[in-house]
Amino acid sequence: MPDNWAKTYFQWMRNIQDWCISRQLWWGHRIPAWYDDAGNVYVARSEADAQAQATRKHGNAVALRQDDDVLDTWFSSALWPFSTLGWPKQTPELAAFYPSTVLVTASTSSSSGWPE
């Protein structure tokens, strides 16, 4: 973190507020977390994977419910290239239209403190 943003960062962390509900979408990418009746959380790529985790923990299958919340619009928009171009498979479309391995969304201005 650039030193010139430290005060802003710590002020935000000390006064953190609930996420603005207007940023949430009911049709977004659902959070990949499932809960059992005891409140244990299982984070997985699919419900089947979450169920396998729960079965290992409990020794038998248990009822799971997926988190009702969705990822915010900024995060969901970042998932769009992956969800439409075949990721995690290495498809020709992914290589052609999304060849990078790093996504940087920070300002590139030298006044921001980030390198250009």
C-alpha positions as CSV (number, residue, x, y, z in Angstrom):
1,M,0.0,0.0,0.0
2,P,1.5,3.4,-0.9
3,D,2.2,5.5,2.2
4,N,0.1,8.3,1.0
5,W,-3.0,6.1,1.2
6,A,-2.3,4.7,4.7
7,K,-4.5,7.3,6.5
8,T,-7.4,6.6,4.2
9,Y,-7.1,2.9,4.5
10,F,-6.9,2.8,8.3
11,Q,-9.8,5.3,8.6
12,W,-11.9,3.0,6.4
13,M,-10.9,-0.1,8.4
14,R,-11.7,1.6,11.7
15,N,-15.2,2.7,10.5
16,I,-16.2,-0.2,8.4
17,Q,-19.9,-0.3,7.6
18,D,-22.2,-3.0,6.2
19,W,-22.0,-3.4,2.4
20,C,-24.4,-1.1,0.5
21,I,-27.4,-3.2,-0.4
22,S,-27.8,-1.4,-3.8
23,R,-24.5,-3.0,-4.9
24,Q,-26.0,-6.5,-4.5
25,L,-27.7,-8.4,-7.3
26,W,-30.1,-11.3,-6.8
27,W,-29.0,-12.6,-10.3
28,G,-25.2,-12.4,-9.6
29,H,-22.7,-15.2,-9.0
30,R,-23.8,-16.9,-5.8
31,I,-21.2,-17.2,-3.1
32,P,-19.7,-20.7,-3.3
33,A,-20.3,-21.5,0.4
34,W,-22.6,-24.1,1.8
35,Y,-23.7,-24.5,5.5
36,D,-24.8,-27.5,7.5
37,D,-27.3,-27.4,10.4
38,A,-24.5,-27.0,12.9
39,G,-23.3,-23.8,11.2
40,N,-20.1,-25.3,9.6
41,V,-19.2,-23.8,6.3
42,Y,-17.9,-25.6,3.3
43,V,-16.4,-23.6,0.4
44,A,-16.3,-25.5,-2.8
45,R,-16.6,-25.2,-6.6
46,S,-19.9,-27.2,-6.6
47,E,-22.5,-28.5,-4.2
48,A,-21.2,-32.0,-4.8
49,D,-17.7,-30.9,-3.7
50,A,-19.2,-29.2,-0.6
51,Q,-21.2,-32.4,0.2
52,A,-18.1,-34.5,-0.1
53,Q,-16.4,-32.2,2.5
54,A,-19.4,-32.4,4.8
55,T,-19.5,-36.2,4.5
56,R,-15.8,-36.4,5.4
57,K,-16.4,-34.2,8.4
58,H,-19.6,-36.0,9.7
59,G,-19.1,-39.5,8.4
60,N,-22.3,-39.4,6.5
61,A,-24.2,-37.1,4.1
62,V,-25.9,-34.1,5.7
63,A,-28.3,-31.5,4.5
64,L,-26.6,-28.4,3.1
65,R,-27.9,-25.0,2.1
66,Q,-26.0,-22.6,-0.1
67,D,-25.3,-19.0,1.0
68,D,-28.2,-16.8,-0.3
69,D,-25.9,-13.9,-1.0
70,V,-24.2,-13.1,-4.3
71,L,-20.9,-11.4,-5.2
72,D,-21.2,-7.7,-5.9
73,T,-21.4,-6.3,-9.4
74,W,-17.6,-5.4,-9.5
75,F,-16.6,-9.0,-8.7
76,S,-19.2,-10.5,-10.9
77,S,-18.1,-8.4,-13.9
78,A,-14.5,-9.7,-13.3
79,L,-15.8,-13.2,-13.6
80,W,-17.5,-12.6,-16.9
81,P,-14.4,-13.4,-19.1
82,F,-13.8,-16.6,-17.3
83,S,-17.4,-17.8,-17.3
84,T,-17.9,-17.1,-21.0
85,L,-14.5,-18.2,-22.4
86,G,-14.3,-21.7,-21.0
87,W,-12.2,-21.3,-17.9
88,P,-10.7,-23.3,-16.1
89,K,-10.1,-25.1,-19.4
90,Q,-7.4,-23.6,-21.6
91,T,-9.6,-22.8,-24.5
92,P,-8.6,-21.0,-27.8
93,E,-11.1,-18.3,-26.9
94,L,-9.6,-17.7,-23.5
95,A,-6.1,-17.5,-25.0
96,A,-7.2,-15.2,-27.8
97,F,-9.4,-12.7,-25.8
98,Y,-8.0,-13.0,-22.3
99,P,-4.3,-13.9,-22.6
100,S,-3.0,-12.2,-19.4
101,T,-2.3,-13.8,-16.1
102,V,-2.8,-10.6,-14.0
103,L,-5.7,-8.2,-13.9
104,V,-4.8,-4.8,-12.5
105,T,-7.6,-2.3,-11.9
106,A,-5.6,0.2,-9.9
107,S,-4.8,3.7,-11.2
108,T,-1.6,3.8,-13.3
109,S,-1.1,7.5,-12.6
110,S,2.3,8.3,-10.9
111,S,0.4,10.6,-8.5
112,S,-1.4,7.5,-7.1
113,G,1.8,6.1,-5.7
114,W,1.5,3.0,-7.9
115,P,4.3,2.4,-10.4
116,E,3.5,3.2,-14.0
